[in-house]
Amino acid sequence: MAKKVVGSLKLQVKAGQANPSPPIGPALGQRGINIMEFCKAFNARSQEMEQGSPVPVVITYYADKSFTFEMKTAPASFLLKKAAGLKPVGKRNRAKGSEKPGRVVAGTVTAKQVREIAEAKMKDLSANDVEAAMQIILGSARSIGIEVKG
């Protein structure tokens, strides 16, 4: 007999850095999910990823308090900022795009880098081929003020 799905939850967790502190702990705890079990499983599965990169996670939890989770690829904006070489700034230590996208250029990437990002994100995008995925990534680049050369 299949388990009864109670619900699902989307989180964005840094690779290899899941811990029971907020925002992970409260989000899982109020749904009756074993927090430490999730943290250990997530950290084990994210070992081969770049440590500290944001990883979107979809957690499905069941009536018997068990859960499964699916890890997706890092957000396109993170990959674009990394490819453009934008340095982390501010208290949260995050790379920022342009304050005025379309007017002020925050950085540049090549068409080859856009293709690599599109190929990496293909399974998470609603695109049928790499060219369509590249158009989605180009739109993300435009919205954060990254110029594409070539």
Legacy VTK file of the C-alpha trace (Angstrom):
# vtk DataFile Version 3.0
C-alpha trace
ASCII
DATASET POLYDATA
POINTS 150 float
0.000 0.000 0.000
1.302 3.462 -0.890
2.017 5.984 1.829
-0.502 8.787 2.266
1.036 12.123 1.254
0.222 14.852 3.769
1.903 17.698 1.900
5.036 19.143 0.386
7.364 21.965 1.291
9.876 23.987 -0.735
13.066 25.251 0.878
16.335 26.704 -0.363
19.245 25.298 1.636
22.985 25.852 1.208
24.761 22.701 0.025
26.382 20.821 2.911
25.179 23.367 5.472
21.743 22.125 6.559
21.291 22.526 10.317
18.285 22.603 12.671
18.394 26.383 13.157
15.921 28.712 11.420
14.618 28.682 8.751
14.965 24.886 8.343
14.141 23.753 11.892
10.839 25.592 12.364
9.630 24.810 8.827
10.194 21.070 9.307
9.249 20.899 13.000
5.765 22.333 12.598
5.051 19.667 9.988
6.281 16.829 12.212
9.338 16.020 10.077
12.441 14.725 11.887
14.772 17.727 11.549
18.089 15.989 12.264
17.245 13.114 9.920
16.615 15.612 7.103
19.788 17.596 7.864
21.976 14.476 7.837
20.384 13.103 4.650
20.589 16.478 2.858
24.217 17.097 3.850
25.165 13.580 2.723
23.465 13.995 -0.679
24.895 17.480 -1.240
28.526 16.487 -0.556
29.539 16.474 -4.233
27.972 19.895 -4.868
29.836 23.159 -4.371
29.635 23.846 -0.632
27.556 26.898 0.228
25.702 27.118 -3.086
21.921 27.450 -2.667
20.017 24.258 -3.466
16.234 24.317 -3.926
14.677 21.295 -2.177
11.129 19.934 -2.462
10.263 17.852 0.612
7.256 15.524 0.441
6.059 14.352 3.843
3.733 11.484 4.679
1.183 10.586 7.370
3.622 8.160 9.061
6.048 11.109 9.690
8.452 9.914 6.992
9.611 12.123 4.134
11.382 12.150 0.789
13.121 15.075 -0.828
14.188 16.080 -4.304
17.141 18.395 -4.848
17.147 20.714 -7.849
19.982 22.658 -9.481
21.103 26.015 -8.090
19.048 29.054 -9.178
19.957 30.566 -12.557
20.702 33.933 -10.931
23.296 32.310 -8.633
24.966 30.509 -11.558
24.970 33.674 -13.694
26.471 35.824 -10.924
29.130 33.177 -10.322
29.949 32.980 -14.061
30.136 36.788 -14.260
32.564 36.808 -11.334
30.442 39.068 -9.126
31.869 39.190 -5.612
29.753 38.787 -2.453
28.982 42.062 -0.649
26.943 43.249 2.331
25.981 41.654 5.641
24.510 38.555 4.045
27.649 38.067 1.945
25.748 37.613 -1.327
26.690 38.653 -4.847
24.376 41.352 -6.155
23.222 42.133 -9.655
22.744 45.629 -11.018
20.721 48.184 -9.061
19.369 49.383 -12.437
19.150 46.430 -14.850
19.064 47.497 -18.489
20.960 50.702 -17.714
23.883 49.684 -15.517
25.825 46.510 -16.328
26.832 44.490 -13.246
28.979 41.987 -15.146
29.338 40.040 -18.375
29.130 36.397 -19.399
29.769 34.706 -22.737
27.203 32.879 -24.848
29.169 29.680 -24.141
28.698 30.178 -20.372
24.964 30.768 -20.913
24.784 27.496 -22.900
26.581 25.604 -20.084
24.170 27.017 -17.479
21.170 26.173 -19.706
22.414 22.586 -20.165
22.916 22.199 -16.403
19.415 23.547 -15.644
17.563 21.690 -18.456
15.826 19.197 -16.145
14.458 22.012 -13.931
13.307 24.313 -16.740
10.136 24.018 -18.795
12.113 24.054 -22.043
12.048 21.420 -24.777
15.567 22.045 -26.074
18.789 23.812 -25.127
18.012 26.847 -27.310
14.745 27.486 -25.440
16.553 26.993 -22.112
19.171 29.529 -23.230
16.406 32.078 -23.844
15.139 31.567 -20.279
18.682 32.022 -18.895
19.192 35.113 -21.095
16.023 36.614 -19.592
17.353 35.966 -16.089
20.682 37.577 -17.030
18.894 40.630 -18.414
16.781 41.011 -15.265
19.822 41.084 -12.946
21.900 43.374 -15.177
24.367 40.884 -16.631
25.397 41.486 -20.233
25.902 38.530 -22.598
28.787 38.798 -25.094
28.985 36.766 -28.288
LINES 1 151
150 0 1 2 3 4 5 6 7 8 9 10 11 12 13 14 15 16 17 18 19 20 21 22 23 24 25 26 27 28 29 30 31 32 33 34 35 36 37 38 39 40 41 42 43 44 45 46 47 48 49 50 51 52 53 54 55 56 57 58 59 60 61 62 63 64 65 66 67 68 69 70 71 72 73 74 75 76 77 78 79 80 81 82 83 84 85 86 87 88 89 90 91 92 93 94 95 96 97 98 99 100 101 102 103 104 105 106 107 108 109 110 111 112 113 114 115 116 117 118 119 120 121 122 123 124 125 126 127 128 129 130 131 132 133 134 135 136 137 138 139 140 141 142 143 144 145 146 147 148 149
